[in-house]
């Protein structure tokens, strides 16, 4: 069974797979399989492995990306739709202008239409989130669903993101760890053949993902909060 067939079958049957196998698939082929498994229409993209430490661990020198479909943007979280739900705090941006491949850093910054507090609801098909680089890319970088705040920031929020589950702080990290959003956009536009106005890009998380449980999620950032119910 090929990697594509294995992931498609496991997702259809609602079960996990044992990761860490050598499927004979490189990174570029993994992205092609990702596109086949998670075709458009697209609402945007998500970035993963944004820290240098995580990149070194996986043997790469750049982030990875996944595809965001309109149905992945939710207002509340239903645990029953996920295999292994985890959550991490993020910041997302929306594009107000198209961004072609090869765009300059200045043009990338000018294309940003605002920033939002966000949460990434991760869901990996790989048991215990143990996977190789091609395996996580094929599985859409563990993208499950996304929550987006209502407040639009004119510039990247500063300081810490603090995530609470049922009143207990479960994750915290500094927004500055996400890097320059313009540089991230320039890189992503080059990798995916350009970005379009109205698309949303989730910039990755400055904190480790944590298991998700029923209750209330709160994400506090600079002068704002994102609330969501988990059922």
C-alpha positions as CSV (number, residue, x, y, z in Angstrom):
1,X,0.0,0.0,0.0
2,X,1.3,3.5,-0.9
3,X,1.6,6.3,1.6
4,X,-1.3,8.1,-0.2
5,X,-3.5,5.0,0.0
6,X,-2.6,4.3,3.7
7,X,-3.5,7.9,4.8
8,X,-6.7,8.0,2.8
9,X,-7.9,4.7,4.1
10,X,-7.1,5.5,7.7
11,X,-8.8,8.8,7.5
12,X,-11.9,7.3,5.9
13,X,-12.0,4.6,8.6
14,X,-11.3,6.9,11.5
15,X,-8.2,5.2,12.8
16,X,-4.6,6.0,13.3
17,X,-1.5,4.6,11.7
18,X,1.9,3.7,13.1
19,X,4.4,6.3,11.9
20,X,8.1,6.3,11.2
21,X,8.2,4.0,8.2
22,X,10.3,4.6,5.1
23,X,7.8,5.0,2.3
24,X,10.4,6.0,-0.3
25,X,8.8,9.4,-0.6
26,X,10.7,12.7,-0.6
27,X,9.5,16.1,0.6
28,X,8.4,17.4,-2.8
29,X,6.4,14.2,-3.5
30,X,4.9,14.4,-0.1
31,X,3.5,17.9,-0.9
32,X,2.0,16.5,-4.2
33,X,0.3,13.7,-2.1
34,X,-0.9,16.3,0.3
35,X,-2.6,18.2,-2.5
36,X,-4.2,15.0,-3.8
37,X,-5.5,14.1,-0.3
38,X,-6.6,17.6,0.6
39,X,-7.6,19.4,-2.7
40,X,-9.2,22.8,-3.0
41,X,-10.9,25.1,-2.8
42,X,-8.5,26.7,-0.4
43,X,-9.1,29.3,2.2
44,X,-5.4,29.6,2.9
45,X,-2.4,27.8,4.4
46,X,-0.9,26.9,7.7
47,X,2.8,26.9,8.6
48,X,4.5,24.3,10.8
49,X,7.9,23.7,12.3
50,X,8.6,27.4,12.3
51,X,11.3,27.2,15.0
52,X,14.9,26.4,14.1
53,X,15.0,23.8,16.9
54,X,12.0,21.9,15.4
55,X,13.5,22.2,11.9
56,X,16.9,20.8,13.1
57,X,15.0,17.9,14.8
58,X,13.3,17.0,11.5
59,X,16.4,17.6,9.4
60,X,15.2,20.6,7.4
61,X,16.1,24.3,7.1
62,X,12.7,25.8,6.4
63,X,9.1,25.5,7.8
64,X,6.5,23.2,6.3
65,X,3.0,24.1,5.2
66,X,-0.4,22.6,5.0
67,X,-3.6,23.6,3.2
68,X,-6.6,25.3,4.9
69,X,-10.1,24.6,3.5
70,X,-13.2,26.7,4.3
71,X,-14.7,23.9,6.3
72,X,-11.7,23.9,8.6
73,X,-12.6,27.3,10.0
74,X,-14.9,26.7,13.0
75,X,-16.5,28.7,15.8
76,X,-16.7,25.8,18.3
77,X,-14.8,22.5,18.5
78,X,-16.5,19.1,18.3
79,X,-14.1,16.5,19.6
80,X,-15.9,13.7,17.9
81,X,-14.6,14.7,14.5
82,X,-11.0,14.3,15.4
83,X,-8.7,11.3,15.9
84,X,-6.2,12.8,18.3
85,X,-7.1,16.4,19.0
86,X,-4.5,18.8,20.3
87,X,-4.5,22.6,20.4
88,X,-1.8,25.3,20.1
89,X,-2.0,29.1,20.2
90,X,-1.2,30.9,17.0
91,X,-1.5,34.2,15.1
92,X,-3.0,34.3,11.7
93,X,-2.9,37.0,9.0
94,X,-5.2,37.8,6.1
95,X,-4.0,39.0,2.7
96,X,-5.4,42.2,1.2
97,X,-3.4,41.9,-2.0
98,X,-2.3,39.0,-4.2
99,X,1.3,38.0,-3.6
100,X,3.1,36.3,-6.6
101,X,6.2,34.1,-6.4
102,X,9.4,36.0,-6.0
103,X,7.8,38.9,-4.3
104,X,10.0,41.2,-2.3
105,X,9.9,41.5,1.5
106,X,8.4,45.0,1.2
107,X,5.7,43.8,-1.2
108,X,4.9,40.9,1.2
109,X,4.4,43.3,4.1
110,X,2.2,45.5,2.0
111,X,0.0,42.6,1.1
112,X,-0.9,41.9,4.7
113,X,-4.4,43.1,5.6
114,X,-4.3,42.4,9.3
115,X,-3.6,39.9,12.1
116,X,-5.8,37.8,14.3
117,X,-5.4,35.7,17.4
118,X,-6.0,32.1,16.4
119,X,-6.0,28.5,17.6
120,X,-4.8,25.5,15.5
121,X,-6.8,22.3,16.4
122,X,-4.3,19.7,15.4
123,X,-5.3,16.2,14.4
124,X,-2.7,13.6,13.3
125,X,-3.4,10.3,11.6
126,X,0.0,9.1,13.0
127,X,-0.3,7.4,16.4
128,X,1.0,9.6,19.3
129,X,2.1,12.3,16.8
130,X,5.2,10.2,16.0
131,X,6.0,10.7,12.3
132,X,8.7,11.3,9.7
133,X,8.8,14.5,7.8
134,X,7.1,13.1,4.6
135,X,4.4,11.5,6.8
136,X,3.4,14.8,8.6
137,X,3.5,16.7,5.3
138,X,1.3,14.2,3.6
139,X,-1.2,14.4,6.5
140,X,-1.6,18.1,5.9
141,X,0.9,19.0,8.7
142,X,-1.6,17.7,11.3
143,X,-4.2,20.3,10.3
144,X,-7.6,19.6,11.8
145,X,-9.5,22.9,12.3
146,X,-8.9,26.5,13.1
147,X,-10.4,29.2,15.3
148,X,-10.0,32.8,14.4
149,X,-10.4,35.8,16.6
150,X,-12.8,38.7,15.8
151,X,-10.4,41.5,16.5
152,X,-8.2,42.6,13.6
153,X,-4.7,43.9,14.6
154,X,-3.0,46.4,12.3
155,X,0.4,44.9,13.1
156,X,1.7,41.7,14.6
157,X,0.5,41.5,18.2
158,X,3.4,41.7,20.7
159,X,4.3,39.8,23.8
160,X,3.0,36.5,25.0
161,X,0.2,34.3,23.8
162,X,-1.4,32.5,26.8
163,X,-3.7,29.6,26.2
164,X,-6.1,28.4,29.0
165,X,-8.3,25.3,29.1
166,X,-11.1,25.4,31.7
167,X,-9.3,28.2,33.5
168,X,-5.9,26.4,33.7
169,X,-3.0,27.8,31.6
170,X,-1.8,25.0,29.4
171,X,0.5,26.8,26.9
172,X,2.4,30.1,26.6
173,X,4.9,31.5,24.1
174,X,6.2,34.8,22.7
175,X,4.8,36.0,19.4
176,X,8.3,37.2,18.4
177,X,9.3,33.5,18.1
178,X,7.2,33.3,15.0
179,X,9.7,35.4,13.0
180,X,9.0,38.1,10.4
181,X,5.5,37.5,8.9
182,X,6.6,39.2,5.6
183,X,9.5,36.8,5.2
184,X,7.2,33.9,5.9
185,X,4.8,35.1,3.3
186,X,7.5,35.6,0.7
187,X,8.8,32.0,1.3
188,X,5.2,30.5,1.2
189,X,4.3,32.4,-2.0
190,X,7.4,31.0,-3.7
191,X,6.6,27.4,-2.5
192,X,2.9,27.4,-3.5
193,X,3.0,29.4,-6.7
194,X,1.6,32.6,-5.3
195,X,-1.0,33.7,-2.7
196,X,-4.3,35.4,-3.3
197,X,-6.1,38.3,-1.6
198,X,-8.5,37.1,1.0
199,X,-6.5,34.0,1.9
200,X,-5.6,33.4,5.5
201,X,-2.2,32.2,6.6
202,X,-1.7,30.7,10.1
203,X,1.8,31.6,11.1
204,X,2.6,28.6,13.4
205,X,2.8,28.5,17.2
206,X,5.4,29.7,19.7
207,X,4.3,27.0,22.2
208,X,4.0,23.3,22.2
209,X,0.6,21.7,21.4
210,X,-1.4,20.3,24.2
211,X,-4.1,17.6,24.4
212,X,-7.6,18.9,24.0
213,X,-10.6,18.2,26.3
214,X,-14.2,19.4,26.7
215,X,-14.8,22.8,28.2
216,X,-13.8,26.3,27.4
217,X,-10.7,27.5,25.6
218,X,-9.3,31.0,26.1
219,X,-6.4,32.5,24.1
220,X,-5.1,35.8,25.5
221,X,-2.9,38.0,23.5
222,X,-2.0,41.7,23.3
223,X,-5.2,43.5,24.4
224,X,-7.5,40.8,23.2
225,X,-9.0,37.3,23.8
226,X,-10.3,34.5,21.7
227,X,-12.9,32.2,23.4
228,X,-14.2,28.9,22.1
229,X,-16.3,26.0,23.5
230,X,-15.1,22.4,23.2
231,X,-17.8,19.8,23.2
